[in-house]
Amino acid sequence: MANKEMFAAREWVKVRNATTEEESFLTWNGAVYAFIPGQPKHHLFNIVGMNVSRCLDNHDESWNFVSRELSFYLDPKTNEILHRWQNPWTGETVPVIHIANSPVQGRQPYAGEYGANVDGDFTTFAFDLFSTYPNPLAGDDRFLDYSPQEIYQAVELFKLTVPTKALRDPSITSISPVILGWERIGPWVPWMKMGSHPGHLIYSASGRKLAGFEELPGLLKEQIQDRIPVYRHAPKSSFSTDNITSWRYFKKHFEAYLAGKEFPLPDC
């Protein structure tokens, strides 16, 4: 049976990143489902994604987390990138806006202690994150058909499993392997143009920490090299701006969406 133990922030940093401020890559893949009351499962998309990040040492036993992340919505049968999607409930075909969030950073420094379940050779850190805040698209008539809800509400469930021996070894500055589990339950993303249609999206994915950029899946490497090179590296400092989310990205690039541009936009 697993035992709950507390670990210093430094140990958590070497799980998620490295204590040397080197950048770290995570990748994941999985599926996205529609959950609608009274209806059977709808497998809408497959996904493949990555995050490149680093922890910046504050030299007071705390670190600031800075990162960029991508996820692509794929055809569930062919695993090809979707650029347009036919909504099965409305019949309308809409542009697909893939997840391209830069920056994503810790609003507070990594500090203190983190609980984890130690089960012999393996230790698992679990984070259940519940988000509730005003919808940045609410109150604007342009977005009534896309995301009219006043409140954004979602939950993300993360589990990162590592070798216990590496976690306890003070000479190790970055742990590999790290196995990732990620689930998300949230509202329809705005580009789907679901408006007030009842239901939610469920994301279910797994992944791992990589040795570097070259280990990313080919689709991600090609997109970064050919179209969006800013995602090749993690930021080197914290940003004074807010984190980018799919909702803020949609608002910022609404005109490009209406024009049917291919996303992610190459300058973002």
C-alpha positions in Angstrom: 0.0 0.0 0.0 1.3 3.5 -0.9 2.4 5.8 1.8 1.9 9.6 1.6 5.2 11.5 2.0 6.2 15.1 1.7 9.0 16.2 -0.5 10.8 19.6 -0.7 10.2 21.8 -3.7 13.6 21.0 -5.1 12.6 17.3 -5.4 9.4 18.3 -7.2 11.4 20.6 -9.6 13.6 17.8 -10.7 10.5 15.7 -11.5 8.8 18.4 -13.6 12.0 20.1 -14.8 15.6 20.4 -13.6 17.2 22.2 -10.7 19.8 23.6 -13.1 17.4 25.8 -15.1 17.7 23.6 -18.1 14.6 23.3 -20.3 12.5 20.1 -20.2 10.1 18.6 -22.7 6.9 16.7 -21.9 4.8 15.0 -24.6 1.3 13.4 -24.5 -1.3 11.8 -26.7 -4.8 10.7 -26.2 -8.4 11.3 -27.1 -11.1 14.0 -26.7 -14.7 13.0 -26.0 -18.0 14.8 -25.9 -20.0 14.1 -22.8 -23.7 15.1 -23.3 -26.4 14.0 -20.9 -28.6 11.2 -22.3 -26.3 10.6 -25.3 -23.7 7.9 -25.9 -20.0 8.5 -26.1 -18.7 10.7 -28.9 -15.1 10.3 -29.8 -14.5 13.7 -31.4 -10.7 14.0 -31.7 -7.3 12.4 -31.0 -4.7 14.8 -29.6 -0.9 15.0 -29.5 0.8 17.7 -27.5 4.0 19.0 -25.8 5.2 21.4 -23.2 8.6 22.9 -23.1 9.5 24.5 -19.7 12.1 25.5 -17.2 12.2 26.3 -13.5 14.1 29.5 -12.6 15.9 29.4 -9.3 15.0 32.3 -7.0 18.0 31.3 -4.7 15.7 31.2 -1.7 14.6 27.5 -2.0 11.8 28.4 -4.5 11.5 28.4 -8.3 9.4 30.1 -10.9 7.9 27.9 -13.6 7.8 29.2 -17.2 6.6 27.3 -20.3 5.0 27.1 -23.7 2.6 24.3 -24.7 1.0 22.9 -27.9 -1.7 20.4 -28.5 -3.1 19.4 -31.9 -6.6 18.1 -32.6 -6.4 15.1 -34.9 -8.8 13.1 -37.0 -9.8 10.2 -34.7 -9.5 7.7 -37.6 -6.5 8.9 -39.5 -4.5 10.9 -36.8 -4.0 13.7 -39.4 -4.1 17.3 -38.2 -7.6 18.8 -38.5 -7.8 22.2 -40.0 -11.6 22.2 -40.5 -14.2 20.3 -38.5 -17.8 19.6 -39.3 -19.9 20.0 -36.1 -22.2 16.9 -35.9 -24.8 18.8 -33.9 -25.1 21.9 -36.0 -23.9 20.7 -39.4 -21.6 23.7 -39.7 -18.0 23.3 -40.8 -15.6 25.6 -38.7 -11.9 26.3 -38.6 -10.0 24.3 -35.9 -7.9 26.4 -33.5 -5.3 24.1 -31.9 -3.9 24.8 -28.5 -1.0 27.2 -28.6 -0.4 28.7 -25.2 2.6 30.9 -24.7 3.3 31.7 -22.0 2.0 29.2 -19.4 3.7 30.1 -16.1 3.4 29.6 -12.4 1.6 32.5 -10.8 3.4 31.7 -7.5 6.9 30.2 -7.2 7.4 26.6 -6.5 8.1 26.5 -2.8 7.4 24.6 0.4 6.6 20.9 0.3 4.7 18.6 -2.1 2.8 15.4 -1.1 3.3 12.2 -3.1 2.3 8.6 -2.8 5.3 6.4 -2.3 4.7 2.8 -3.4 7.9 0.9 -3.3 10.0 1.5 -6.4 7.6 4.2 -7.7 6.3 7.5 -6.4 3.4 9.4 -7.8 2.7 13.1 -7.5 -1.0 13.9 -8.1 -2.5 17.4 -8.7 -6.3 17.9 -9.0 -6.7 21.5 -10.3 -10.1 23.1 -10.3 -10.4 26.4 -12.2 -13.3 28.9 -11.9 -13.1 32.4 -13.1 -14.9 34.9 -15.4 -15.1 33.8 -19.0 -13.0 36.3 -21.0 -15.5 36.0 -23.9 -18.6 36.8 -21.8 -20.5 40.0 -22.3 -19.4 40.4 -25.9 -22.1 39.9 -28.5 -19.5 38.6 -31.0 -19.1 35.5 -29.0 -22.7 34.5 -28.2 -22.6 31.6 -30.6 -19.2 30.5 -29.3 -18.9 30.8 -25.6 -21.6 32.8 -23.9 -21.3 31.5 -20.4 -20.3 34.0 -17.7 -18.1 31.7 -15.8 -15.3 29.4 -17.1 -15.1 26.2 -15.0 -13.0 23.1 -15.6 -11.0 20.5 -13.8 -7.6 19.0 -14.7 -6.2 15.9 -13.1 -2.4 15.3 -13.3 -0.4 12.3 -12.2 3.4 12.1 -12.6 5.1 8.9 -11.6 8.9 8.6 -11.1 11.4 6.1 -9.8 11.6 6.5 -6.0 15.3 5.9 -6.0 16.0 8.8 -8.4 13.7 11.1 -6.3 15.7 10.4 -3.2 19.1 10.8 -4.8 20.4 14.4 -4.1 22.9 14.1 -6.9 20.2 13.9 -9.6 19.2 17.3 -11.0 16.5 16.1 -13.4 14.6 12.8 -13.2 14.0 10.6 -16.2 11.8 8.6 -16.8 8.7 10.5 -15.7 5.3 9.0 -16.7 2.4 11.5 -17.1 -1.3 10.9 -16.8 -3.7 13.8 -17.6 -7.4 14.2 -17.7 -9.5 17.3 -18.2 -13.2 18.0 -18.0 -14.3 21.4 -19.3 -16.6 23.4 -21.5 -16.8 23.3 -25.3 -13.8 25.1 -26.7 -15.0 28.3 -28.4 -14.0 27.4 -32.0 -16.4 24.5 -32.0 -19.2 27.1 -32.0 -21.4 25.1 -29.6 -22.9 28.2 -27.9 -25.2 27.1 -25.0 -25.5 23.5 -26.2 -25.4 21.2 -23.1 -22.4 19.1 -22.5 -18.7 19.0 -21.8 -15.4 17.9 -23.3 -13.3 15.1 -21.7 -9.6 14.9 -22.5 -7.8 11.7 -21.6 -4.1 11.4 -22.3 -0.8 9.9 -21.2 2.8 10.8 -21.9 6.3 11.1 -20.6 9.2 13.4 -20.0 11.7 13.5 -22.9 15.5 13.8 -23.1 15.1 16.7 -25.6 13.4 18.2 -28.6 14.5 15.4 -31.0 12.4 12.9 -29.0 9.1 14.7 -29.8 6.7 13.0 -32.1 7.4 13.9 -35.8 4.2 15.9 -36.2 5.1 18.2 -33.4 8.7 18.6 -34.6 7.6 19.4 -38.1 5.1 22.1 -37.0 7.6 23.7 -34.7 10.4 23.7 -37.2 8.3 24.8 -40.2 5.7 27.1 -38.7 6.0 28.0 -35.1 9.7 28.1 -34.0 9.0 30.0 -30.8 7.9 26.6 -29.3 11.4 25.2 -29.9 12.6 26.5 -26.5 11.2 27.4 -23.1 11.1 31.1 -22.0 14.2 32.3 -20.2 12.4 34.6 -17.8 8.9 35.1 -16.4 6.4 37.3 -18.3 4.4 40.2 -16.8 1.4 39.2 -19.0 -1.4 36.8 -18.2 -1.2 33.2 -19.1 -2.5 32.4 -22.6 -5.5 30.0 -22.7 -7.6 28.7 -25.5 -10.3 31.3 -24.6 -7.9 34.3 -24.7 -6.2 33.0 -27.8 -9.6 32.7 -29.5 -10.5 36.3 -28.5 -7.2 37.7 -29.7 -7.3 35.9 -33.1 -11.1 35.9 -33.7 -10.8 37.8 -37.0 -8.2 35.2 -38.3 -10.6 32.5 -37.3 -13.5 34.1 -39.2 -11.1 34.4 -42.2 -10.4 30.6 -42.1 -6.7 31.0 -41.3 -4.6 27.9 -40.5 -3.8 27.6 -36.8 -1.6 27.9 -34.9 -0.7 31.2 -36.5 3.0 31.2 -37.5 3.7 34.4 -35.5 2.3 33.2 -32.2 
